[in-house]
Amino acid sequence: MAHGPFDEVTGGRGDAEQSVLVIGGGLAGIVAAARLAESGWRVTLLEARRSLGGRAFSFIDRESERELDNGQHVFVGACRNLTEFLERIGARGLWHLQPRLNVDIYDRAGHGGKLYGVGGPAPVHLLAAFITYRHLGLGDKVRAVRGVIAAMRADRSTPDMETTSFYDWLRAHGQSERCIYNLWNVIIEGTLNDNIQDVSAAMGLMITQDGLLKGRREINIGYPKAPLAQALGTPSKVHLHNLGVRTLLGCPVRAIEADASGSVQYVEAGNHQVFAADAYVSAVPFWILPGLIPEDLAGKEPFSSLTGLQSSPIVNVHLEYDRPVMDREFCYFLDNPLQWVFNDSLIRSSNQSHVGQSLTVSISAAWDQIDLPRPDLMKSIAAEMRAAFPKARDAQLLKSTVVKQRNATFRCTPGAQRFRPGPVTASPNLFLAGEWTDTGWPSTMEGAIISGYNAAAEVVSRFGSAADTGEKNSVRPMV
């Protein structure tokens, strides 16, 4: 392969400082780079886009001239690593977390219900919500309580939990169809970006046990109060700079070259730039990585198993109305393509629009929408908004922007866990990060951060801390 001279070297094998090249500037790559820099490594990070954040980014919409997120990102109180990282980069104040769970839920007839938390220890803090939840009858409320008790007692680590769907597990534990879709799927669809019939019981129970039932704050919902570039991308870039990380944006990696033993020798990026280092961390999506590495290495584990992973789509629709049509921060709709609707004019106080109101419709597991032409999709969403919000019937929809993400998250289908690798690979100096690796979490920002810590820990374990100060275990993922 023809390439330019090694004039972009991150370090050399003869340097006093050990060098590492991180490929990918999403959360996983950012965290891996930061942790290694803190351990004394000389770090260079390459990112194909012109900004950091990976699949959590914002952009300027040409038509509306608004800064829009690629998708509505949320987190929950259980995301302790994310919260800690936001504090470290000085961005925690740009993210809001509910003091207590409070979610309004509507059916297609406009009847409202609510899931909320109150005082008291978990899971007692949710008992009042179950009793008063309007979308379940008395019999289903009793079944739901029994389902919660069964979930508390379940051992999700047994092999059959990974091969069984959460839907089948719930049915086997007395949950009716109405109970599953009006309660359990509300929790699962938004967190796992998939229908409850298509996720493993192990992952469904993880969400239930560690999110819903572990503590009063774990299920509280949070979101960024500013566009993601301000709330995540720019603070991360400043943080890496302060740690001495060399960050190169707009620098896509074309190939990872290795010798016969599988040891990576160098990476070729755009414009035939070549980068060499002692160690390499790949933090790119699982569907991209096999095309970057040599064919013989791609045929070995864990790379050869990556074809077993699948992805799920998300569609977001950004709306601008000439007047307010929604009076709450966000809400959820049962059996409705709207799913989640967020009131940007309320939650983005630093990005107020001059128009009446800006909203975002966020559709998880958007199989029915991902291939629809944008005009048809927009027409359908506008009609659903008029049906769901009476004030929208008299309002004028000024502008709309559709953002489709076909590969938004990996799927936690039954059996998918066996395809999720750890950070170690068949190459002695190539390590993996990414929320799709084996973190114990689904495809979330929290999982991405844990994967970055895991990859950095393995690099330090294999090669040692560059400074050998004993700090290599000072930051551990909180799982």
LINVENHU-V466555 format. One record per residue. N is the residue number from 1. PSI is psi as a letter, one per 40 degrees, with the letter a starting at -180 (none if undefined). Layout:
n: {N,N}
psi: {PSI,PSI}
This chain:
n: {1,2,3,4,5,6,7,8,9,10,11,12,13,14,15,16,17,18,19,20,21,22,23,24,25,26,27,28,29,30,31,32,33,34,35,36,37,38,39,40,41,42,43,44,45,46,47,48,49,50,51,52,53,54,55,56,57,58,59,60,61,62,63,64,65,66,67,68,69,70,71,72,73,74,75,76,77,78,79,80,81,82,83,84,85,86,87,88,89,90,91,92,93,94,95,96,97,98,99,100,101,102,103,104,105,106,107,108,109,110,111,112,113,114,115,116,117,118,119,120,121,122,123,124,125,126,127,128,129,130,131,132,133,134,135,136,137,138,139,140,141,142,143,144,145,146,147,148,149,150,151,152,153,154,155,156,157,158,159,160,161,162,163,164,165,166,167,168,169,170,171,172,173,174,175,176,177,178,179,180,181,182,183,184,185,186,187,188,189,190,191,192,193,194,195,196,197,198,199,200,201,202,203,204,205,206,207,208,209,210,211,212,213,214,215,216,217,218,219,220,221,222,223,224,225,226,227,228,229,230,231,232,233,234,235,236,237,238,239,240,241,242,243,244,245,246,247,248,249,250,251,252,253,254,255,256,257,258,259,260,261,262,263,264,265,266,267,268,269,270,271,272,273,274,275,276,277,278,279,280,281,282,283,284,285,286,287,288,289,290,291,292,293,294,295,296,297,298,299,300,301,302,303,304,305,306,307,308,309,310,311,312,313,314,315,316,317,318,319,320,321,322,323,324,325,326,327,328,329,330,331,332,333,334,335,336,337,338,339,340,341,342,343,344,345,346,347,348,349,350,351,352,353,354,355,356,357,358,359,360,361,362,363,364,365,366,367,368,369,370,371,372,373,374,375,376,377,378,379,380,381,382,383,384,385,386,387,388,389,390,391,392,393,394,395,396,397,398,399,400,401,402,403,404,405,406,407,408,409,410,411,412,413,414,415,416,417,418,419,420,421,422,423,424,425,426,427,428,429,430,431,432,433,434,435,436,437,438,439,440,441,442,443,444,445,446,447,448,449,450,451,452,453,454,455,456,457,458,459,460,461,462,463,464,465,466,467,468,469,470,471,472,473,474,475,476,477,478,479}
psi: {h,h,i,i,i,g,e,f,h,e,i,i,e,e,i,d,h,i,i,i,h,h,h,h,f,a,d,d,d,d,d,d,d,d,d,d,d,d,e,e,i,h,h,h,h,h,h,d,i,e,i,i,e,b,e,g,i,i,i,h,h,d,d,e,f,i,h,i,i,d,i,h,h,i,i,i,d,e,g,d,d,d,d,d,d,d,d,d,e,f,e,d,e,e,h,h,h,h,d,i,h,h,h,h,h,i,i,d,e,e,h,i,i,h,h,i,i,a,i,i,i,i,e,d,e,e,d,d,d,d,d,e,h,e,e,i,i,d,d,d,d,d,d,d,d,d,d,d,d,d,d,d,e,i,h,e,e,i,d,d,d,d,e,i,i,d,d,d,d,d,d,e,f,e,h,i,d,d,d,d,d,e,c,d,d,d,d,d,d,d,d,e,f,i,i,d,e,e,i,i,d,d,d,d,d,d,d,d,d,d,d,d,e,d,i,d,e,d,e,h,h,i,i,i,e,i,i,d,d,d,e,d,d,d,d,d,d,d,d,d,d,d,e,e,h,h,h,h,i,f,g,h,h,d,i,h,h,i,a,d,e,e,h,h,d,i,h,h,a,i,f,f,i,h,h,i,i,d,i,h,h,h,f,i,i,d,e,d,d,d,e,d,i,i,d,d,d,d,e,i,i,e,d,d,e,d,e,e,i,i,i,i,i,h,h,h,h,h,i,h,i,e,i,h,e,h,e,i,d,i,i,i,h,i,f,h,e,d,b,h,h,h,g,d,d,d,e,g,d,e,f,h,i,e,i,d,i,h,i,h,h,h,h,i,f,f,d,e,d,d,e,h,i,d,d,d,d,d,d,d,d,d,d,d,d,d,d,d,h,d,d,e,d,e,i,h,h,d,i,i,h,h,h,h,g,d,f,d,i,i,h,f,i,h,e,d,d,e,e,h,i,a,e,i,a,e,h,e,e,h,i,h,i,i,e,e,i,g,e,e,i,a,g,i,d,d,d,d,d,d,d,d,d,d,d,d,d,d,d,d,d,d,e,i,h,d,e,f,e,e,e,e,e,d,h,i,h,g,none}
